[in-house]
Amino acid sequence: LGFRIAKGAQTSNWARDVLAPAQIQYAATDAWVGRELYLKLRPDGEVSCR
């Protein structure tokens, strides 16, 4: 996809009661990248809900 994701938050303490801003950003980016990869790898680019 042409970009890098910082992995520092990946190994931080995710069991804390309140997540750090870097953890929230990492989680949001991780979810977004998963969606982008899915859309890029689908031959037709269509998203189907079953």
For each residue, the residues with C-beta under 8 A, 3 or more apart:
1: 33 36 37 40
2:
3:
4:
5: 26 29 30 33
6: 9 26
7: 10 11
8: 11 12 22
9: 6 12 20 22 23 25 26
10: 7 26
11: 7 8
12: 8 9 20 22 23
13: 16
14: 19 23
15:
16: 13 19 20
17:
18:
19: 14 16 23 24 27
20: 9 12 16 23 24
21: 24 25
22: 8 9 12 25 26
23: 9 12 14 19 20 26 27
24: 19 20 21 27 28
25: 9 21 22 28 29
26: 5 6 9 10 22 23 29 30
27: 19 23 24 30 31
28: 24 25 31 32
29: 5 25 26 32 33
30: 5 26 27 33 34
31: 27 28 34 35
32: 28 29 35 36
33: 1 5 29 30 36 37
34: 30 31 37 38
35: 31 32 38 39
36: 1 32 33 39 40
37: 1 33 34 40 41
38: 34 35 41 42 47
39: 35 36 42 45 47
40: 1 36 37
41: 37 38
42: 38 39 45 46 47
43:
44:
45: 39 42
46: 42
47: 38 39 42
48:
49:
50:
